[in-house]
Amino acid sequence: MSKQTIALVGVPTDIGAGHRGASMGPEALRVAQIAEKLRARGLDVSDRGNLHGPVNPWLPPVDGYRHLAEVTAWNKAVHAAIYDELAQDRLPIMLGGDHCLAIGSVSAVARHCRENGKKLRVLWLDAHSDFNTAQATPSGNIHGMPVACLCGNGPDALTGIGGHTPAVTPDVFRQIGIRSVDEGEKRLVREAAVDIYDMRHIDEVGMKRAMEEALAGMDARTHLHVSFDVDFLDPVIAPGVGTTVRGGPNYREAQLCMEMIADSGRLGSLDIVELNPAFDKRNATAKLAVDLVESLFGKSTLIR
């Protein structure tokens, strides 16, 4: 097999978030040596630098959405960049930025899969199900809406990115680590029948069984996209996020999750989002995120 080429794409914006600071995430991941660590694993890594988009105007929501025009502009840029890397047979890693940007990345991956006859599986590693709508959202922050938008439940400007509405259907998602869902959102998630492995399920059956279930049914035609929201992790080990929720996976559970994804051999694209250095301690959360990404690319704790 030829050497896998990784493309790092920085997206420095907190346009969809409720706190400022996720715009510094790409640089924090670079400071934590994401490129060097992946190169040390024998991967060919190219850092594409950062995408550009509108500044965050920090305004209140309009019709249930904050910064819709700016969020749309950033996601169009993400879609184009990620689609381009996939078209050139590279594995794109989006360095976010907040989680609204997954509208652009996942829609690009879905378009790539449609054009190449591949099946899409999205692992959504997150404390939140991100299935809010303008009607259900308490805040209007679009980083709480990307899964809904990708499934066609949102404003046309976002649901139509990539020219195919909806970009995906709810059955492509496996959401892992969920432990904070808004009241109105719970109904939407149930109606859409999103496959959710929440923390109670993980507590009951263990991370190993939960991951086996989430990864089941993939084959050689499956493109696996991992959307890794750093708030997936327990805030005790990962304080550097804007929306901490207690009771997330610990270090070993997170490592096992990543190692099992690596073992599947299907990883084709990755988002790293919601890292917020403004809330971090000595870049520890960025370093942990990079450590986990190394595991995604085959670093295991034991020689097996």
RAWO-V315113 format. One record per residue. RES is the residue in one letter. OMEGA is omega in degrees with one decimal (NA if undefined). Layout:
# RAWO-V315113
[[RES OMEGA] [RES OMEGA]]
This chain:
# RAWO-V315113
[[M -179.8] [S -177.4] [K 179.9] [Q 177.0] [T 179.5] [I 174.8] [A 176.7] [L -178.7] [V -179.8] [G 179.1] [V -169.7] [P 176.3] [T 172.3] [D -171.6] [I -176.9] [G -170.3] [A 179.1] [G 175.2] [H 174.0] [R 172.0] [G 178.6] [A 176.6] [S 178.7] [M -177.5] [G -178.4] [P -178.5] [E 178.6] [A 177.9] [L 176.0] [R 177.4] [V 177.0] [A 170.5] [Q 179.8] [I -178.4] [A -177.5] [E -178.0] [K 179.0] [L 175.2] [R 179.1] [A 176.2] [R 177.3] [G -179.3] [L 176.2] [D -173.1] [V 176.6] [S 178.0] [D -176.5] [R -176.3] [G -174.6] [N 169.1] [L -179.9] [H 179.6] [G -176.3] [P 176.4] [V -179.6] [N -176.8] [P 178.2] [W -177.9] [L 175.5] [P -178.6] [P 172.8] [V -178.3] [D 175.3] [G -179.6] [Y 172.6] [R 171.1] [H -175.1] [L -178.2] [A -178.8] [E 177.2] [V 179.1] [T -179.4] [A 179.3] [W -177.2] [N 174.1] [K 177.7] [A 178.4] [V -179.3] [H -178.0] [A -176.5] [A -177.7] [I 177.6] [Y -179.4] [D 178.9] [E 179.2] [L 179.6] [A 178.9] [Q 174.4] [D 174.7] [R 177.4] [L -176.7] [P 170.5] [I 177.5] [M 176.3] [L -179.0] [G 19.8] [G 179.9] [D -168.6] [H 175.3] [C -176.3] [L 177.9] [A 174.4] [I 179.0] [G -175.1] [S -177.4] [V 177.9] [S 176.8] [A 178.7] [V 179.4] [A 178.1] [R 177.5] [H -179.5] [C 178.8] [R -175.6] [E -176.4] [N 175.9] [G 179.9] [K 174.5] [K -179.5] [L 169.1] [R 178.8] [V 171.4] [L -176.5] [W -178.1] [L -165.8] [D 170.3] [A -173.2] [H 179.9] [S 173.4] [D -177.9] [F -179.9] [N 173.8] [T 179.1] [A -178.4] [Q -173.8] [A -172.1] [T 173.0] [P -169.0] [S -172.3] [G -179.6] [N -171.5] [I 175.9] [H 173.4] [G -172.9] [M -169.7] [P -178.5] [V 176.8] [A -179.1] [C 179.8] [L 178.8] [C 175.0] [G -176.5] [N -176.8] [G -178.4] [P -177.8] [D -178.0] [A -178.5] [L -177.6] [T -176.6] [G -179.3] [I -177.1] [G 171.4] [G 180.0] [H -178.4] [T -7.4] [P 178.5] [A -179.3] [V 172.8] [T -174.5] [P -176.0] [D 178.2] [V -174.0] [F 165.4] [R -176.7] [Q -172.5] [I 176.4] [G -175.0] [I 177.5] [R 177.6] [S -178.9] [V 179.8] [D -174.2] [E -179.4] [G -179.0] [E -179.3] [K 179.6] [R -179.3] [L -179.3] [V 179.5] [R -180.0] [E -179.7] [A -179.0] [A 176.4] [V -179.2] [D -173.0] [I 173.9] [Y -175.1] [D -175.3] [M 176.5] [R 179.0] [H 179.3] [I 176.5] [D -174.9] [E -174.0] [V -177.6] [G -179.3] [M -177.0] [K -178.6] [R 179.5] [A -179.7] [M 176.1] [E 179.1] [E -176.2] [A -177.0] [L -176.2] [A 172.3] [G 176.6] [M 176.1] [D -175.0] [A 179.7] [R -176.6] [T 171.1] [H 179.8] [L 175.3] [H 177.2] [V 176.2] [S -171.3] [F 173.8] [D -173.8] [V 177.4] [D 167.0] [F -175.8] [L 175.3] [D -177.2] [P 175.2] [V 179.3] [I -176.6] [A -177.5] [P -170.0] [G 174.9] [V -177.5] [G -174.7] [T -179.3] [T 174.2] [V -178.3] [R 171.9] [G 177.3] [G 178.5] [P 175.4] [N -174.8] [Y -176.8] [R 178.3] [E 179.2] [A 178.1] [Q 180.0] [L 176.4] [C -177.8] [M -178.8] [E 179.3] [M 173.9] [I 178.4] [A -178.8] [D -179.3] [S 179.9] [G -173.4] [R -175.0] [L -178.4] [G -179.1] [S -172.3] [L 167.0] [D 166.4] [I -171.5] [V 174.1] [E 171.1] [L -177.0] [N -176.7] [P 179.7] [A -179.9] [F -173.6] [D 176.0] [K 178.3] [R 177.2] [N -175.9] [A -178.1] [T 176.1] [A 179.0] [K 178.0] [L 178.8] [A 179.1] [V 176.6] [D 179.6] [L 177.3] [V 173.4] [E 178.5] [S 176.1] [L -179.2] [F 166.7] [G 175.5] [K 177.2] [S -175.5] [T 178.6] [L 172.0] [I -177.9] [R NA]]
